[in-house]
Amino acid sequence: MTRKPIIQVRDLRVGYGDVIILDQVSFNVYEGELFVILGGSGCGKSTLLKAIIGLIPPRSGQIILDGDEVSTDDEAKLQRVLRKIGVLYQGGALFGSMTIAENVALPIEEYTTLSRESMNTLVRMKLGLVNLQGYENHLPSELSGGMKKRAGLARAMALNPKILFFDEPSAGLDPITSAELDDLILHLNRSLGTTMVIVTHELESIFTVAQRIIMLDKRTKGIIAEGDPRYLRDHSQNPFVKRFFNRRAVEEGRDEKDTR
């Protein structure tokens, strides 16, 4: 059975000013997949995510989300695309002066005409999905780091998006809380069937949640590995890929060209 790509990236070129970060990057993400974008520091992981969700315009190339091309030049088309996605940012990006329920309700108020009663019911449902029942009236400052991430995830899911994006979801979390978040991501993917794209460099999380990965490389400005991370760890012939997955430092005396 042929899988249907829900995200298509074709010959993407992205940069800031005169600096090109990614060049000629192409890949697909398939419906229901848990897909991870990884690589070393400065390789363009977050830049790629921002381009896919329409925060920065590409220099060239094409990005198609669920049949719609992402275009920062066409506001109506971009808004249609944004209705299909949810994003969990690194810090949760919650508004500190608003309760958790009010934060989750924001996209519902913006994009629907639901009654207040229906909206409150939907907010409670979303908070229940991330195990935050009873915290509706708490402020973000009253929550732990892991709880803030889960509240941000509830808001990202508010409009039942087809695709969820995660930017370094484990950043700032202790190992136990990080593992709990990984388990929640797996549970939601399996129970809801939502496509999930995760930007991370945390190996424990990668091996726990990723069905398939792409690895970006700062030197080549492109993809140097794609596939199952466990297979790449054990069988990749690329020295840099093997070292990354096995947490081995660059060998002394070898230059950058040799280590890639």
GIKASUL-V565277 format. One record per run of one state. SS is the DSSP state (h for helix, s for strand, l for the rest). FROM is the first residue (numbers start at 1). TO is the last residue. If there is no record, write none. Layout:
ss=SS from=FROM to=TO
ss=SS from=FROM to=TO
This chain:
ss=l from=1 to=4
ss=s from=5 to=16
ss=l from=17 to=18
ss=s from=19 to=30
ss=l from=31 to=33
ss=s from=34 to=39
ss=l from=40 to=44
ss=h from=45 to=52
ss=l from=53 to=59
ss=s from=60 to=65
ss=l from=66 to=67
ss=s from=68 to=69
ss=l from=70 to=74
ss=h from=75 to=82
ss=l from=83 to=84
ss=s from=85 to=88
ss=l from=89 to=98
ss=s from=99 to=99
ss=h from=100 to=111
ss=l from=112 to=115
ss=h from=116 to=129
ss=l from=130 to=138
ss=s from=139 to=139
ss=h from=140 to=142
ss=l from=143 to=144
ss=h from=145 to=156
ss=l from=157 to=162
ss=s from=163 to=167
ss=l from=168 to=174
ss=h from=175 to=192
ss=l from=193 to=194
ss=s from=195 to=199
ss=l from=200 to=202
ss=h from=203 to=209
ss=l from=210 to=211
ss=s from=212 to=217
ss=l from=218 to=221
ss=s from=222 to=227
ss=l from=228 to=228
ss=h from=229 to=235
ss=l from=236 to=238
ss=h from=239 to=246
ss=l from=247 to=255
ss=h from=256 to=259
ss=l from=260 to=260
